[in-house]
Amino acid sequence: MQQRRLGRQGLTVSEIGYGAMGTAVGYGPSDDTASITAIRRAHELGVTHFDTAAGYGWGEGEKLLGHALAPVRDEVTIATKFGIDPGFVPDSRPQRIRESVEESLRNLGVDVIDVLYQHGPDPDVPVEDVVGAMKELVEAGKVRYLGLSNIDADAIRRAHAVHPISVLQDEYSVFAHHSEQFFPVLEELGIGLVAYSPLAHGFLSGAVTPREQYAADDFRQTAPWWAPENFDQNVSLVNELTKLAESKGVSLSQLALAWLLAKKDYVVPIPGSRNADRVAQNIAAAELKLTADDVARIDEIAPDGAIGRRGI
């Protein structure tokens, strides 16, 4: 698989990564054995970048990913996040950052975290103080590269002035164009973009169903794209996109991932699946090269993304 550079500090990763949130939380019951198989299949097929967070199962997601990647630790980059504590309360106090990183190192079973993100802004802690604490962890050899997630352009600039930021992680897909507003600042500062939920929480997977068919604790139960007033319109968008995918002999998910890869050469999507065959299908998107006309047609079908507010 081709590699992409994220930032100017030396971080290089596979052009498609793996997002491990679903192995621990969010999308109904999971199977650890199947998840580990899927993670290892991703690596076998060329994925070198794997993403998790302390908040995914409050450490359980990190433990599973660390176990799955232990045999190939030196061949991959592992990213994790701090800043959300049980109860989903933001907490990026410098002391809590240091504690969270120690916990993540233990959970992952590693000596150093390749990419450390603040999971989201903390209204009580200036981003300069947050990145100041993160910088100390780089200097201590516990972290290699710094990232931010779910934050605004002004905060990115302020953070980057304290210590170089290598990557922003934000939601980006055919259904969610929010991240495109960051392109100017990312290009100015030389920061990469890791696209989470690149398949729109499964809406672009080719297997979307109404919310009542998901488990009671599935995040999509309250997601606006699945709301009754939006669902049918979004399915119509999927149908048009599927026609285009079929005309090219590829799956909807492959088309959606290839669209992201075609947008900017510093965008790295991190689809996550607990099914090894779906993982292989997603990774095959790296071989699909869309033309400018293809990208324009996708943009024409969903010019503003999906119907309804993004997120879950």
TAPEZI-V973738 format. One line per field, one symbol per residue. ss: DSSP state (a for helix, b for strand, c for the rest). psi: psi as a letter, one per 20 degrees, with the letter a starting at -180 (. if undefined). A space follows every 10 residues. Layout:
# TAPEZI-V973738
ss->???
psi->???
This chain:
# TAPEZI-V973738
ss->ccbbbbcccc bbbbcbcbbc aaaccccccc caaaaaaaaa aaaaccccbb bcccccccca aaaaaaaaaa aaaaacbbbb bbcbbcccbb cccaaaaaaa aaaaaaaacc ccbbbbbbcc ccccccaaaa aaaaaaaaac ccbbbbbbbc ccaaaaaaaa aaccccbbbb bcbccbcaaa aaaaaaaaac cbbbbbccca aacccccccc aaacccccaa aacaaacaaa aaaaaaaaaa aaaaaaaccc caaaaaaaaa aaacccbbbc cccccaaaaa aaaaaaaccc caaaaaaaaa accccccccc cc
psi->qqqqpoajji oprqipappj giihqhlaqr ohghgggggh ggghjipipp paqhinjlhh hgggggghig ikhijrppqr qriprpilpp nkpghhgggh ggghggghkr hqpgppqphr qoiioqhhhg hghhghhghi jiqgqqrqql rrhghggggh hgqpphqppq pprhiojhhh iigghghgil propoqlikl kihjijkqrq hiirqhjphi hjphhiqhih ghhhhggggg hhggghhikr rghgghhhgg higqjjpoqm qpqjphhhgg gghihhiooq rhhgghgghh gmhjbrpqqr r.
